[in-house]
Amino acid sequence: MAPNHSGELGGEVDAALLDVLFTQTPVALLIVDAELRIQRVNTASGGMHGTTIEGLVGQPVAKAINATDPEGVEAMARAVLNSGVPVFDRLVPGRPTAEPDTEHIYSISVFRLQDGNGDVLGAVISLIDVTEREQRQARGAVRDAARKKIGSSLDVITTCCELTDVAVPDFADTAMVDVLDTVIRGNEPPLGPLFGDEPIQRAAFKSATGLTQVYAVGDTSKFPYPTPYTQSLNDLEPRLITLDETTSWLAADPERGRALREAGVHGMIVAPVVLRGTVLGITCFYRSARPAPFTADDLLLASELVAFTAVCLDNARRFTREHTIALTLQRHLLPQGHAFQGAAEVTHFHRPAEVSGGWFDAIPLSSGRLALTVGDVAGRGIHTATTMGQLRAAINALAALDLDPDELLARLNDTVIRLAAERSALPPADPLRDEPLTATCAYVVYDPTTGDCTMACADHPPPVLVHPDGTSENLEVPRGPSLGDEQAPFAAARMRLPPGSILALYNDGLLKAYGATSLETAQNRLRQVLSYRDRPLNELRDEAVYSVQAVRRPEEEAVLLLARTRIFGEDQVTTWAVPSHPEEVARARDRAVRQLEDWNLTGNVLATEIIVSELVTNAIRYGTSPVRLRLIKDRVLTCEVSDASPAAPHLRHARTFDESGRGLFIVAQLAQQWGTRYTSSGKIIWTEQPLSPGPVQQSM
């Protein structure tokens, strides 16, 4: 493009440039006059400040950007007008009109405007919201400081003080570290979970705002139950907590609650100090003077700081051997968490007592289904805990057989009777010989493809159901006899649950912890807590815990298992009817391949083609119509073939020259798992494969 010495082309370019700057650039631009009043702004300015462009024109620039220090902004701009020296990337705090309670950080640059004669016309001010950038940099600075400062000494107290020095004031207004008394004495630390009332010593405290210490450094105390402190010591998870006038758990710890309210604390992070599953103490971070609340990124940073500190404290950790053995046993007999389940979101609470015989579990079943169970073994001592572990293992083994809940309880009852017979055969001098063996259990199976839910109880309180609209009910499930009864019939209840329903399984210990005079009253209290359906499931669990009575050393353990149900969408389940003709095998195979391609599971194509061919061929040749093929995409790829015949195939090991008998053997080699599930209308042969997106494989 040739230049035009007349300046006409330059004028067009200038006009286009101004149009881009004032209509398209994401950087806020403000043109002010010599009195620092806004004369023109671009479109990005209105969005940044949460107001209209017309509302900004005529306003003083410091007021328009809601600067925390308006005099400083005005002085900076006047200095540019007077000297002509621009200011680049000056960080200024402010509060946008749309978020008056949230402080933002702006990068401000100021440039003087003057005409051809050198007369000052005003200035151009650019603003960029760099809040997230500055917050990331601040968190990075805290991480760097932690690496440099924490761990300079092998002394427990010094290391804890280094953590508080790093956290205050750059991360929190106040920080404190409490360490188990046994750790400070040099004993081995306990394996989690903890009761929360173990002697714990204030190892370090630092406050930039003058927060009153309820316990001075060096004092030994115990955390009242239930509070976020005891919850974090129980499940070994950090917590981000917002405090306001509705916070209910402060009543359980009135001294700390009064100190937090008087200091104006509005947010806190409670993080247990954990290393390889052992608990050394607990760390708390508070914000009061700083208006910005803690965020999820802050929770992650706090977890990193505490984890790094725990490593530095490792050489100082010692705990008593007896307590270590007890907690190790409990740790290995109960699940420590729940893997992701497509059928439902699952969380649990377990408050151990002096002796624990309760169990809970969420067991993935075939076809995306989920089993939930809670139970109790009567008795005390390590033998009770061992029996609980045996029954939990038996339930997992029986669940793999895809039994209905009533049939599973019947077979579990046979197991208890057999264990009781073994107990009665012990030597006469063994005190365990005369102790009866009984247990209670609730077992639920949920199918996310239909929403069907089947449940049975063996002398166990029935589950509580919270509907998606917030209404709740105590489910009417036949309460069979306890496990160990010689003649124990069990009956199942069936219902269909809409997605978003919450199932609550619990034990008698949880109901007694509510201090109610009757079972129905305790159930109603639990239903009331769980009726806030829009809250995250973990928050509902915690709220249910905050509602129990404060007991330092409970006699009975409390178990709560919560599940929020899901329904598989149409894009996760596909079903075809297969006519009983041999040529339909190829059509079934082609349909399965096309569906896998739609699901972007091309890595599963070859194995699925073979599985579908073998299972559909067997169903047509040996089964009874109707034959159906179903594919389910969840955490695994499930392939099902059903027919009306109750006869199930069995795996054969064909010899070298046999012409048949290899079909199921091939299926078993290709599938991660496979099995047979019986229904009222026949049987289902199912296989599971890991999801395998990938390049298209060579088809058959």
N, C-alpha and C positions, 0 to 999 in steps of 0.2 A: 504494500500500500504506500503510494508516494506521498510525501508530506506536502501540505498545502501552506505556503508561506503567508497566506492571508489570514490563517488562524481559524477558518471555518471548520475544517476537519477536527482540529484540536478542541473546539467548542463542543462538537458532537461527542467526542470521546469523554470530555469532562462531564457532560450531562449524563452519559451512560454510566460513568463511574459513580457519580453521585447517586444515581438511581439504584445501582447495585448496593452501595453502602447503606442506603436508607431503607431498602426494602428486602434485601436478601441476606446480608451478613448476619451471623449469629451473635456478633459482638455488639453490645449496647453502645450507641454513640449519642452524645448530648452536645449540642452547640449552645454556649452561654454567651451573654453579652458582657460588657465590662463590669456590670454590677453583679455578675455571677447568677443571673436569672436565665432559666432555660428558654431558648428561642425555638429550637427545633430538635426533634429526637427521631431516631429510626424505629422501625417496627419491633426490633428485639428489645428495646428499652421498656416498652409497655409490658411485654411478657415477663421480663426479669423482675419488675417491681410490682406486678400484680395490679396494675391500674391502666387506664386508657392513656393514649398519647396526648389527647387534649387535656387530661388531668395533670400531666407533667409540665406542659408549656406554661411559662410564667412563674413557676415555683423556684425558690432558691435551690441551688444544686445540692447543698448539704441536706436540706429537708426532703428533697425529692428522692434521694437514695436512702433515707432513713439511717444515716450514719450514726454509729454509737457516739462518735466524737465529732459533731458537726463543726465546731470551731476549728478543729485541726484540719478538716477537709477544706474549709473556706480559706484558711491561712495558706495551705499548700497551693490552691488554685490562684490566689492573689499573688503569691510569689512568682508563679509562672507568668502571670500577666505583666508583672513589673519587670522581671528579668529577661523574659523570653527563653529561659532555659527549661526545656521540657522535663517532665517527671515520668519515669517509666516504672511500671509494675510495682506501684506502692500498694501494700496490703492494708485495707481499711475494713473494719468490722461494721456490719449494718444489719438491719432487720427489715426485710421486704414487707410491703403492706399486706400481702396475702398470707404471710407467716409472721405475725408480730411477736410471737413467743419464741421464734427460732432465730438464732444469730447466724448470719452468713458472713463469709469472707470474700471481699471483692478485690480484684487486681485493678487498680486505677492508673491510667496514664493521662497526662494533661499536656496539650500543645497550644501555644498562643496563635491566634489568628490576627493578621494585620493586612491592610490594603497595600497598593502599590506605592503609596506615599510614606508607608511606615507607621500609619496610625493604627493603634490597637483597636480591633473590632470585638474581640472576645477570646474565647478558647474552645477547643474541641476536647471533650473528655470521653475516653473509652472505658467501659467497665466489663469485666469478665468475672462471673461467679466461679471462684476457685475453691469453694468450701470443701468439696470432696477431695481435691488434690491436696489441700493443706491438712485435712484430716488424715489422709494416707501418709503424708510425710511425717506428721506428728506421731502416728502409730509406729512408723518405721524408726523414728528417733528413739522412742521408748524401747523398741526391740533392741536397737544397737546399744543403748545404755545398759539394758539388762545383761547382754552378753559381756560387756566390759566390767560391770560392777558386781553382779551377783556371782557368788562362788569364790570370792577372793580368800575366804577363810573356810576351814572345815568346822567351825563352831556353828552350832544350830542357831543360837540367838543372833549372832552376827549376820548370818545368811538371811534370816528373816528381816532384820533391820535393813539390809541392802535392798530387799524387795520393796519395802515401804518407801525407801529413799528414791527408788526409780519411779514408783507409781505416783508419788505426791511431789509437786502439784501437776505434773505434766499429763497424767492420766486420770487421776481422781483427786477430790478435795481431802479425802481421808482414807487411810488404809490401815488394816490391822491383820495380824497373823496370829492364830492360835494353834499351838502344837500339842499333841497328846503328851500327857505327863510321862508316859512310859518312854516315848521317843527322846525327850530331853534327858532322861536318866540313862539313856544308852541301850535300852531294851529293844527288841524287835517290834516293829509296828504291826498292828492287826490287819488282817485281810478284811476288806469290806464285804457286806455293809456293816455299819455301826448303829448302835442304839441312839447315839447323840447325847447320852448322859455320862460318858466316860470322863474322868478328870482331864481337863484340858487347860493348858497354861497360856496366858497372854505372853507371847514371845516378842512382839514388836507392835508399835502403834505410832502413827504420824498423822497429824491433821494440820491443814493450812487454814482452817476456819474456826478452830477452837472447839471442835466437837468434844463433848464431855465423855470421858472414859467411864463406863459402868464398872469395869474391872481394870486395875492398874497393871502395868507390865510386871510380870512375875507372879500375879495372882492366879490361883487355880479355881476354875468354875465349871459349871455344867450348863448345857443348853437346854432350856425348857422345851417340852414337846407338846404340840407339833409346831414347828417353825421352818422357814426355808433352810436354816442351818442344819436341823435334824434331817430334813429331806435330802439335802445334798450329801450328808454323811451316810444316808441310807442307800441311795441309788448311785452315788458317786458321779453325779452329773452337775455341772455348773448351772446357775440360774440367774437370769436377768429379771429384776423385780422393780416394778414401779410402785411408789408409795403415795397414797393420798388418804383422804378422810375415810374411805371405804375399806381400807386394808384391814382384814379381819385377824390375821395371825398375830398382830402386835399385842393383842390382848393376852396371848399365851406367854409373852415375855414383857411384862409391863415396864420394867426398869430400862431395858434397851429401847422399847417403844417410846417411852417418854423422852429419852435422850435424842433419838432420831427426830422426833417431832419438834423438839425445841431447837434443834440445829437446822431445821428446814430441809432435811434430806428428802429428795424427791425420787432418787433412783439408787439402786444398789446392785452389785454383782456378788454372789456368793459362790465360791469355787473351792471344792475340796482339794487338798494337796495329796495327790495319789501318784504312786509309782508302781508299775507292774501289779496293780490290783491291791496294793497295801496302802493304808490311810495313815498319813503322818500328821494331818491337822486340817485346818480350814482357813481360807483367806477371804476377807471382805473388803470391797471397794465401795465408797459412798460418794455421791455428788450432792452438793447443797448450794454453794455459792455459784458454781458453774451452771448456767441455765440449760445447757444442752443435755438432753437425756442420754443414757447409755444406749448403744445400738447393738445389732447383731455382730457387727465388726468389732465393737469393743468387747463383747462377750468372747469372741474368738481370741482377741489379743490377751484378755485376762487369762484365758485357759492356757495360752502359750507361756505367759509369764509364770503361772503357777507350775506348769509342767517342767519348765526349765529350773525353777527353784527346787522342785521335788528331786530332780536329778542331783542337784548340788547338795541336798540334804541326805543323800542315800547312805553315805558312810556313817551318819549319826543315828541311823534307824535300827532300833532293836526292840523286840517285843517278847512277851512271855511265851514260852513254848506251849503251855496248856491252852491259852487263848488262840494261838495260831492254829493248833490242831482242830479246835472246835470250829473256827471260822473257815478253815480249809475244807472240812467236811461239808459244811453248809454251802460253800461256794461251788463245790463239785456236784452236789445233788440237785441244785435248782438252776434253771436257766438264768443266764446273766443278761439276756436281752432278747429281742425278737427281730428276726430277719424280716425284710420287706415281704408283705403278703398282698397279692392283688385282690384277694377276697375281702379284706378288712384291714383297717388301721388298728394296731394292737398296742396297748401299753399296760403296765401292771404296777402294783404297789405291794410290797411285802415288808411287814414289820415283824422281825424275828423276836421271839420271846426267850426266856431262859432256856427253854427246850422247845424245839420246833419239829412238828410232824406234819406240817402242811405242804402242799405242792400246788403248782400252777403250771400251765403249759399252753402254747399255741402251736399246733402240729399241722404242717401242710400235708394235704391229702391229694389224691389223684384228681385230675380234671379241674384243678384250680380251687378245689374245696378246702375248707379250713376247719379243724377241730379245736375246740376250746375246752379246757378241763381245769377244775379246782377241786381239791380234796384235802382230807385230814386223816391222820392216823392217830388213834387214841393212845395215850401213854406219855411217858417222860423218859429222858435219857438218850444216850447215843444209839441204843437199839431202836428206839422209835424213829430217829432220823434215818437209820440204815434201812428200816422197813419202808419208810417213805420213798427212799431212792429205788428200792426194788419195785414198788408199785408203779412209780412213774416210768421206770423202764418197761414194765409189763404193758402199760397203757400205750406207750409209743410203739411197741411191737404189735399189739392188737390193732392199733389204728392203721398200721400198714396193710392189714387184711381187708380194709374197707368195710368194716362191720357197722351195722346200725347201732346207735347209742345203747338201746336196750340189750342187744345181743352182746355188745362189748362189756357192759356192766356184768352180765351173767357170766362171761368167761373170766372177767377180773375177779368176780366173787369166788369162782373155783380156785383161782390162784391164791386168794387170801385164805381159803379153807385149807389148801395144801400147806401154806406157810405156817398156819396155826397148828397143823398136825406135826410139822417138823419141830415147832417150839415145844409142844407137849412131850416130845421124845427126848428132850434135853435131860441131862443127869439131874437127879433130885436136888442136888446142892445148888443148882443154878437158879437164882431167884426169877429169871425170866420165864422159867417153865410154868409158873402159876399165873402169869399175867395173860389175860385174854387178849386176843388180837382182833380188833374191829377197826373199820375205817368208813368214812363217808366220801362221796364223790358226786360231782355233777359233770356231765359230758354232753357237749353240744357240737353238732356238725352243721356247717353253713355252706350252701351252694351258691356262688355268685353268678352262675349262669341263669338261674331262675329266681333267686331270692328265697328258696326253700330252706327252712331251718328245722332240724330235728334234735330233740334233747331228751335226756333221761336223768333221773337223780336217784342216788342210793342214800337215803336218810340225810340228804344235804339240802340246805335252803335253795329254793328255785331262783333262777336268774331274774334280774330286773330288766325290763325293756323300756327304753325311751324312744318314742316315735320321732320322726323328723319334725313334726309340728310342736315338739316340746312336751306333749302329754306322755305319761308314763304309766306303767302297770307292773304288778307283781305277777309273773307268768304262772299259770296254773299247770304245773307239771306234776304228774303222779309221784309222790314221795315214797319210793320203795324202801325196803328194809336196809339196814347197814350192811356193808360188805363183811362177809364172814358168817352170815346167816346160812344155815344148812338148807333151808327152803326159801329161796329168795326170788320171787318173780319180779321182773322189772317191766315197766310200761313206758312207752315213748310218747311225747307230744310233738305235733307237727304244726307248722304255721309258715306263712310267707311274709318276709320282711321287706319293706321298701328300702331303697338305698338311703344311707344316712342314719339308719337306726343304730342305737347304741345298746349293746348287750353288756350287762354287768354281772360277772360271776364273782362270788365272794365266799367267805367262810363265816362260821358263827363268831369267831374271834373279832372280825371287823364289826359285826352288829353289836357285840358287847362293848366294843370300844366307844360306841356312840352314847353309852350310858342310858339307853332307853329301857323302859320297864317291860316292854313286850317286843316280840319279833316284828310285828306289823309296824310299830312305831319306829323302830330302827330302819326298816325297809323304806318307810315313807321319808325319813330324813335323808337316806341315800338317794332316793328318787328326786327329792327337792334339789339336792346339790347337782345332780346330773341333768337337770332340766334345762340348763343354760347350753342348749345344743350348738350354738354358733361358736362357742369357744373351742380352742384346740383341745384335743383329747388329753394331752399331758397336763394342761391347766385344769381340766375337769378332775383328773386324778388327784392333783395336788389340792384342789379345793375340797375334795372328799376327805383327804387326809387332815386338812386344817380343821375340819369339823369334828374330829374325834376328841375324846377327853385326853387331857394331858396326864400321862402316867409315866413315871420314871422307869420302872422296871415292870413291864406288863407281864402278867402270868400267861396269857394266851397270845399267840401270834395272830396277826391280821393279814389277810390276803385279799387283794382286789385285782381282778382282771377285766379290763375294758376293751371292747372291740366296736369300732364304727364300721358298719357294713358298706360294701360297694357292690354294684352290679356291673358285670361285664357288658360293654357296649356291643352294638351290632358289628363293629369293625374288629372285634376280638373273637367272635364265635361264628362259625359257619357250619351248617348242617345240610346234608343231602340224603335223600332217599335213594337206595340202590336196588333196582329190580333184580330178581333172582335169575339172572342170565349171565353166562360166562363172559359174553362180550361187554358187559357193564364194568368189568374190572378195569379195562383200559380207560373208559370214560371217567370212572372214579379217580384214577390216577391223574388224568389230565386236569380234572377240576382241582385236585389238591395242589398240583404244580402251579396252576394259574393263581390260586389263592396265596400260595407262598410268595409268588412274585409280587402280588399286590401288597403283601406285608413286608416286602423287602427282606425276606428270609431265604434268599437264593442259596445260601450255604447249607440249608436243610433239604434242598430239593432231592438230591440223589437218595439219601437215606429214607426220606418220606415216601418216595415213589416205591421203593422196595417194601416198606412197612405196609403201605396201603394195599399193594398188590397181594401180599401174603395174607393179611387179615381179611380183606374183602373176599378173596378166593376161598378161604376157610369158611367164612360165614355163608357164602352161597352154596358151597359144596356140602358142608356138614351141619349148618345151622337151619333156622326156620325163619321164614319171612314174618314181619318186615325187617329188612336190613338197612341200617343207617350208618353213614359216615359223618363224623364231626371232628373239626379242627378247632383248637382253642389256643389263642396266643396270650400268654400271661408271663410269669417269670420263666416259664419253659414253654415249649411247643408240645401240646398234647394232641395225639391222634387217637380217636375212639372209633371202634366198629361194634355196633350192637345188633343183636338179633333176638328172636323170641325163644330160642332154645336154652334150657337151663344147664345143658351139658357144657363143661368148660374144657378147652384143649389143654394138653400138658406137654411140657418140653421134652422132646426125645433127643437122644444122641445117636444119630444114624451111623451105621457102619459104612465102610468104604464103598461097597458095591450096592448099597440100598438106593432105590430110585425115589424114595420119598422120606418124609420125616425130618426135613431140615428147615422147614419154614419158620417155626417159632424159634429155633436156635439162631437163625439169621436175624430175626427181629430182636432177639435178646442181645445180640452182639451190637446192633446198630443203635438201639435205644439206651438211654441212661437208666431208665427204669421201665418196667412193664408189669401188668397184672390183670386180674379179672375181678370185676365188681358185679355182684348179683343184684338184680332189681325185681320188682313185682311182676314185670313183663318179660323177664329173660335175663340176659347177661350183657356185660360190656367188657370188651378187651381193649385195654388202653396202653399207650406207650408215651414216654416223655423224652424229649430231646432238649439240650441247651439251645437257646436262640442263637442262630448263626447267620447274621447278615454277611454277605460276601458276594463275590463274583458268581455268575451263573455257572453251575456245574453241568457236565455232560449228562443229559437225561437218558433214560433207558430207551 
